[in-house]
């Protein structure tokens, strides 16, 4: 129970090779996911910039209230 058998390690290595290795479609997909995460983080960092001031109320809105 404490350690994995040889078959467990072979399966883990095969899955890692499929996901991250070679020029396969899965590795390209993982690269696209990484680019998406990177652009998402960049988008969150851009939201920290100060926003423009909201427009002031017009005089017509003041008369209604």
N, C-alpha and C positions, 0 to 999 in steps of 0.2 A: 504494500500500500504506500510505502514511502517513496519508492522510485518507479519510474516508468520503464516498461520493457522496450526491447529493440523495435517492435512494431509500432509502439506509440511514437517513438522518436522519428521513425521513417515517415509516418503519416504527417506529423507536425512539419517536418522538413519539406515534404511534398506540397503541403498547403502554402507554406511561406514562399516556396519557389514559384508556385502558380500565381500568387498575389503580387509579388514584388520582383520577380526575376524575369529575365529574357525580354523579348519583344512581343509578347503575347497581348491579346486584347484586354486581358484582366489587368496587366501591369499598366497599360495605357489608361484604363478606367481609373485605377488608383491614382495615377498622376493627375487626371482631370479632377478627381475629388480633392486632392491636395491643393490644386490651383483654386478651386472653389472656396475652400476654407481660408486660403490666404487672402483672396479678394474680399471675403466676408469680414475678416478681421480688419482689413484696410478700410472697408466701409464703416465699420464701427468706430475706428480711430478718426475718420473724417467727420463723424457726427459731433465730435467734441469741439469743433470750431464754433465760434459765436455766430448766432443767427442775426439776421437783419431785424431792426426794430419793427414792431407791428405798427400799422397805420393808425393815426389818431382818429377819434370819432369825428364825424362831420357835424356841423352845426344843426343839421336837420334831425339827426339822431338825438341831440341834446334836447330839442324842443319836444320830441315825442315822449321822452322819459319824464 
